[in-house]
Amino acid sequence: MPFVFSIKDSYRQAVEAATGGKCTVMYDDQGYPSIMVRIPKFYLDEVIAGAPHQVHPAFIVNGIEKSEIWISKYLNVVHNGRAYSLPGQDPAHYVNFDTARNYCFAKGPGWHLMTNAEWAAIALWCRKAGLMPRGNTSNGASSDAPYERGVLASTNESGAYRTLTGSGPATWNHDGTPEGIADLCGNVWEWVDGLKLVNGKIYVHNDNDYDTGNSEGNVDGWVDMLLYFDNTTAGDADTTSHDVGGDPILSSDRTNPMYTGGDVNDYYGYSYVNFEALTAEADVTVPDLLKYLAIFPADAGNHGGDGLWVRNYGERLPIRGGHWGDGSSAGVFALSLNFAARTRATASASARLLFPCNLGSET
């Protein structure tokens, strides 16, 4: 059963009535529901001062402009190998990238893992609106507002502090209302598609072409940004996970791999910087696209103090938002390019569904 936007039912009607149409219920091709938040198309100059009056790339799929995208209101849970957006659940965890992507594609045409372009669109909107969401960044509470707490999942293993999806206050939603997207800041990191590093080199999707292939070592159909994440100090050959010092920096070449023992997909040296403090080498002109995709600061202003973690060797896949123990480094601009986890799962990584749509269309 393909998803048909125009069909109504009592559950969908109730959700739409309660949220003023900001949220709806969408069904996959097996008829199971997900609660989704509507994000209308917007333009770059509406979220970044001085940007051109062009549609944000998140709303362009295979050359077709979309009037809106629908984003999972909640971190996803998994049922029968498919991802769903439902409230009050322990979010899916111990999920590697390839599995998260497949859980979303399995739902039928149009469904996909949230892309970096889509995440960036929301982050830029939040910043422009002055509504940077808080979240579970201190073992079930907000590190910035400790009186704000979610409901801890009863299934947490030792040392984990996941909160049930959407159980925090409205300040943990992207727009500060009960109808907003929950848990973009903290709780569990979220895999996103459409961005990767290969030995430090940056590759992104063309616009929001979420169906671009994504396999290890293959960059067919990807946009080569011709820039690298280098480091301001030399790396080392230490085979423990450690901060090598210095800061990640954008460069036209990689002269300081953080691990000097070869381009392996292992977890040795890394480097960290506050996202808003990321800079480029003096001879590098930063492409505006990296700002539109929240890979580089939009300007010199505040971006929430969120963190950027990088390993510039091997293939690295992005997780965003931070987790329950990341404190002030978590947030909508938090980006970790540390992981090579196509097949390695972690307790602190999850997934979020997306569905692009044109009003009145059948997809």
C-alpha positions as semicolon CSV with decimal commas, in nm:
position;residue;x (nm);y (nm);z (nm)
1;M;0,000;0,000;0,000
2;P;0,179;0,318;-0,112
3;F;0,145;0,623;0,108
4;V;-0,135;0,853;-0,007
5;F;-0,129;1,198;0,148
6;S;-0,502;1,268;0,107
7;I;-0,641;0,968;0,299
8;K;-0,784;1,059;0,642
9;D;-0,851;0,834;0,940
10;S;-0,946;0,894;1,302
11;Y;-0,589;0,873;1,435
12;R;-0,455;1,114;1,175
13;Q;-0,748;1,351;1,224
14;A;-0,695;1,351;1,600
15;V;-0,322;1,428;1,567
16;E;-0,380;1,702;1,310
17;A;-0,657;1,858;1,518
18;A;-0,446;1,853;1,835
19;T;-0,146;2,013;1,661
20;G;-0,321;2,256;1,428
21;G;-0,197;2,058;1,130
22;K;0,170;2,091;1,227
23;C;0,190;1,714;1,276
24;T;0,027;1,428;1,093
25;V;0,028;1,050;1,090
26;M;0,186;0,881;0,790
27;Y;0,162;0,512;0,712
28;D;0,423;0,298;0,541
29;D;0,346;0,039;0,276
30;Q;0,247;-0,209;0,547
31;G;0,002;0,032;0,705
32;Y;0,197;0,110;1,024
33;P;0,192;0,469;1,157
34;S;0,459;0,730;1,225
35;I;0,399;1,077;1,368
36;M;0,564;1,337;1,147
37;V;0,624;1,713;1,164
38;R;0,573;1,932;0,859
39;I;0,858;2,166;0,761
40;P;0,754;2,400;0,479
41;K;1,005;2,495;0,212
42;F;1,218;2,797;0,294
43;Y;1,496;3,000;0,133
44;L;1,860;3,041;0,227
45;D;1,833;3,415;0,289
46;E;1,559;3,346;0,543
47;V;1,803;3,162;0,770
48;I;2,148;3,304;0,679
49;A;2,209;3,678;0,649
50;G;2,347;3,770;0,307
51;A;2,272;3,433;0,147
52;P;2,100;3,425;-0,194
53;H;1,725;3,393;-0,233
54;Q;1,743;3,026;-0,327
55;V;1,563;2,724;-0,188
56;H;1,760;2,541;0,079
57;P;1,907;2,220;-0,072
58;A;1,701;2,006;0,168
59;F;1,394;2,084;-0,043
60;I;1,542;1,976;-0,379
61;V;1,533;1,603;-0,455
62;N;1,663;1,475;-0,790
63;G;1,619;1,823;-0,935
64;I;1,259;1,857;-0,818
65;E;1,168;2,129;-0,570
66;K;0,955;2,005;-0,279
67;S;0,698;2,223;-0,107
68;E;0,768;2,058;0,227
69;I;0,947;1,778;0,406
70;W;0,805;1,566;0,685
71;I;1,042;1,481;0,969
72;S;0,994;1,220;1,240
73;K;0,868;1,395;1,548
74;Y;1,040;1,131;1,757
75;L;1,363;0,937;1,753
76;N;1,280;0,610;1,589
77;V;1,194;0,268;1,721
78;V;1,221;-0,046;1,510
79;H;0,949;-0,302;1,441
80;N;0,990;-0,588;1,194
81;G;1,299;-0,427;1,043
82;R;1,136;-0,087;0,989
83;A;1,176;0,248;1,161
84;Y;0,881;0,427;1,322
85;S;0,825;0,764;1,490
86;L;0,623;0,703;1,807
87;P;0,609;0,873;2,150
88;G;0,713;0,731;2,484
89;Q;0,953;0,466;2,351
90;D;1,313;0,374;2,425
91;P;1,480;0,500;2,106
92;A;1,647;0,245;1,884
93;H;2,013;0,200;1,978
94;Y;2,301;-0,031;1,898
95;V;2,223;0,057;1,537
96;N;2,500;0,092;1,280
97;F;2,478;0,325;0,981
98;D;2,392;0,072;0,712
99;T;2,123;-0,087;0,928
100;A;1,969;0,251;1,018
101;R;1,957;0,345;0,651
102;N;1,797;0,014;0,557
103;Y;1,536;0,041;0,836
104;C;1,417;0,364;0,673
105;F;1,429;0,255;0,308
106;A;1,240;-0,064;0,398
107;K;0,924;0,137;0,465
108;G;0,860;0,199;0,097
109;P;0,913;0,469;-0,169
110;G;1,002;0,814;-0,037
111;W;1,098;0,706;0,314
112;H;1,465;0,755;0,398
113;L;1,715;0,816;0,673
114;M;1,739;1,184;0,759
115;T;2,007;1,348;0,547
116;N;2,265;1,601;0,654
117;A;2,095;1,859;0,431
118;E;1,768;1,808;0,616
119;W;1,936;1,821;0,956
120;A;2,120;2,140;0,857
121;A;1,798;2,304;0,741
122;I;1,643;2,250;1,084
123;A;1,957;2,363;1,269
124;L;1,979;2,685;1,067
125;W;1,607;2,750;1,118
126;C;1,641;2,703;1,495
127;R;1,935;2,942;1,512
128;K;1,762;3,210;1,306
129;A;1,446;3,179;1,517
130;G;1,645;3,203;1,842
131;L;1,502;2,867;1,948
132;M;1,806;2,644;2,001
133;P;1,651;2,339;2,169
134;R;1,782;2,186;2,488
135;G;1,766;1,814;2,558
136;N;1,893;1,513;2,751
137;T;2,258;1,612;2,779
138;S;2,324;1,527;3,145
139;N;2,210;1,172;3,222
140;G;1,839;1,232;3,172
141;A;1,834;1,608;3,229
142;S;1,946;1,920;3,046
143;S;2,297;2,034;3,135
144;D;2,185;2,394;3,071
145;A;1,861;2,365;3,272
146;P;1,894;2,078;3,523
147;Y;1,530;2,115;3,630
148;E;1,429;1,991;3,284
149;R;1,413;1,613;3,278
150;G;1,285;1,337;3,055
151;V;1,164;0,992;3,157
152;L;1,452;0,746;3,173
153;A;1,404;0,428;2,971
154;S;1,360;0,127;3,198
155;T;1,565;-0,077;2,950
156;N;1,882;0,132;2,991
157;E;2,189;-0,084;3,036
158;S;2,449;0,012;3,295
159;G;2,594;0,355;3,216
160;A;2,323;0,451;2,966
161;Y;2,071;0,729;3,030
162;R;1,840;0,731;2,731
163;T;1,507;0,905;2,784
164;L;1,180;0,794;2,629
165;T;1,103;0,961;2,297
166;G;0,936;1,298;2,341
167;S;0,923;1,270;2,721
168;G;1,107;1,596;2,783
169;P;0,950;1,944;2,802
170;A;0,862;2,158;2,499
171;T;1,203;2,330;2,527
172;W;1,348;2,001;2,403
173;N;1,157;2,042;2,075
174;H;1,299;2,229;1,777
175;D;1,048;2,516;1,791
176;G;0,983;2,526;2,165
177;T;0,626;2,401;2,126
178;P;0,464;2,063;2,202
179;E;0,422;2,016;1,826
180;G;0,792;2,043;1,742
181;I;1,056;1,784;1,654
182;A;1,178;1,621;1,976
183;D;1,526;1,525;2,094
184;L;1,746;1,680;1,826
185;C;1,977;1,785;2,109
186;G;2,124;1,502;2,312
187;N;1,961;1,175;2,421
188;V;2,126;0,965;2,146
189;W;2,338;1,063;1,849
190;E;2,159;1,038;1,515
191;W;2,298;0,893;1,195
192;V;2,251;1,116;0,891
193;D;2,310;1,034;0,526
194;G;2,455;1,263;0,260
195;L;2,793;1,348;0,412
196;K;3,112;1,149;0,456
197;L;3,486;1,185;0,485
198;V;3,728;0,968;0,290
199;N;4,077;1,012;0,434
200;G;3,968;1,356;0,548
201;K;3,818;1,465;0,214
202;I;3,462;1,598;0,227
203;Y;3,188;1,449;0,009
204;V;2,820;1,548;0,011
205;H;2,503;1,464;-0,177
206;N;2,393;1,671;-0,472
207;D;2,111;1,878;-0,317
208;N;1,903;1,629;-0,117
209;D;1,935;1,325;-0,342
210;Y;1,880;1,080;-0,059
211;D;1,873;0,776;-0,288
212;T;2,240;0,824;-0,386
213;G;2,432;0,503;-0,321
214;N;2,634;0,492;-0,001
215;S;2,879;0,205;0,021
216;E;3,232;0,199;0,156
217;G;3,489;0,330;-0,089
218;N;3,227;0,438;-0,344
219;V;3,168;0,809;-0,410
220;D;2,981;0,773;-0,741
221;G;2,717;1,045;-0,761
222;W;2,863;1,236;-0,466
223;V;2,986;1,596;-0,481
224;D;3,358;1,626;-0,412
225;M;3,401;1,949;-0,214
226;L;3,776;1,951;-0,295
227;L;3,849;2,028;0,069
228;Y;3,976;1,827;0,364
229;F;3,951;1,828;0,738
230;D;4,315;1,869;0,835
231;N;4,450;1,935;1,186
232;T;4,654;2,223;1,324
233;T;4,903;1,984;1,488
234;A;5,055;1,657;1,374
235;G;4,895;1,327;1,464
236;D;5,070;1,018;1,600
237;A;5,083;0,639;1,574
238;D;4,924;0,570;1,914
239;T;4,659;0,298;1,875
240;T;4,439;0,410;2,164
241;S;4,143;0,645;2,130
242;H;4,276;0,988;2,229
243;D;4,267;1,357;2,142
244;V;4,585;1,436;1,950
245;G;4,556;1,807;2,031
246;G;4,524;2,102;1,800
247;D;4,201;2,176;1,615
248;P;4,034;2,046;1,301
249;I;4,070;2,298;1,019
250;L;3,949;2,314;0,658
251;S;4,231;2,281;0,410
252;S;4,297;2,216;0,043
253;D;4,505;1,914;0,147
254;R;4,556;1,682;0,442
255;T;4,903;1,733;0,582
256;N;4,838;1,619;0,940
257;P;4,650;1,289;0,957
258;M;4,544;1,237;1,318
259;Y;4,670;0,879;1,297
260;T;4,998;0,828;1,115
261;G;4,983;0,450;1,086
262;G;4,771;0,443;0,770
263;D;4,421;0,522;0,647
264;V;4,235;0,266;0,854
265;N;3,874;0,271;0,977
266;D;3,984;0,240;1,338
267;Y;3,933;0,457;1,644
268;Y;4,271;0,603;1,729
269;G;4,365;0,973;1,729
270;Y;4,095;1,237;1,685
271;S;4,061;1,612;1,724
272;Y;3,789;1,835;1,869
273;V;3,683;2,198;1,837
274;N;3,369;2,396;1,911
275;F;3,178;2,406;1,584
276;E;3,155;2,785;1,583
277;A;3,535;2,808;1,623
278;L;3,610;2,599;1,314
279;T;3,829;2,792;1,069
280;A;3,995;2,739;0,732
281;E;4,353;2,775;0,615
282;A;4,435;3,126;0,495
283;D;4,445;3,022;0,130
284;V;4,104;2,850;0,140
285;T;3,779;3,014;0,035
286;V;3,507;2,820;0,214
287;P;3,225;2,724;-0,026
288;D;2,891;2,862;0,085
289;L;2,745;2,514;0,043
290;L;2,936;2,398;0,352
291;K;2,759;2,670;0,549
292;Y;2,421;2,574;0,408
293;L;2,490;2,215;0,515
294;A;2,609;2,309;0,867
295;I;2,952;2,163;0,803
296;F;3,109;2,507;0,856
297;P;2,973;2,796;1,066
298;A;2,724;3,017;0,883
299;D;2,898;3,327;1,020
300;A;3,114;3,436;1,312
301;G;2,820;3,435;1,555
302;N;2,714;3,190;1,822
303;H;2,620;2,835;1,717
304;G;2,532;2,711;2,063
305;G;2,882;2,608;2,170
306;D;2,820;2,269;2,007
307;G;3,105;2,030;1,936
308;L;3,283;1,901;1,625
309;W;3,480;1,576;1,647
310;V;3,691;1,455;1,353
311;R;3,908;1,162;1,251
312;N;4,064;1,241;0,913
313;Y;4,174;0,891;0,813
314;G;3,965;0,609;0,674
315;E;3,597;0,653;0,588
316;R;3,393;0,848;0,844
317;L;3,013;0,873;0,856
318;P;2,827;1,151;1,039
319;I;2,627;1,146;1,358
320;R;2,462;1,462;1,483
321;G;2,307;1,615;1,793
322;G;2,508;1,464;2,078
323;H;2,401;1,222;2,350
324;W;2,301;1,206;2,716
325;G;2,652;1,274;2,850
326;D;2,782;1,539;2,611
327;G;2,676;1,843;2,812
328;S;2,712;2,178;2,639
329;S;2,886;2,016;2,340
330;A;2,554;1,859;2,236
331;G;2,307;2,052;2,023
332;V;2,167;2,095;1,675
333;F;2,508;2,196;1,535
334;A;2,696;1,911;1,707
335;L;2,868;1,696;1,446
336;S;3,085;1,391;1,493
337;L;3,289;1,269;1,198
338;N;3,462;1,018;1,422
339;F;3,276;0,702;1,328
340;A;3,336;0,442;1,061
341;A;3,045;0,235;1,184
342;R;2,886;0,085;0,876
343;T;2,874;-0,240;1,065
344;R;2,973;-0,145;1,421
345;A;2,678;-0,053;1,643
346;T;2,685;0,179;1,943
347;A;2,448;0,228;2,236
348;S;2,434;0,600;2,167
349;A;2,342;0,614;1,795
350;S;1,991;0,604;1,649
351;A;1,792;0,706;1,341
352;R;1,520;0,946;1,227
353;L;1,286;0,912;0,928
354;L;1,213;1,165;0,654
355;F;0,954;1,189;0,380
356;P;0,966;1,462;0,109
357;C;0,635;1,573;-0,036
358;N;0,451;1,818;-0,256
359;L;0,114;1,923;-0,120
360;G;-0,164;1,722;-0,276
361;S;0,074;1,470;-0,428
362;E;0,054;1,095;-0,411
363;T;0,390;0,931;-0,345
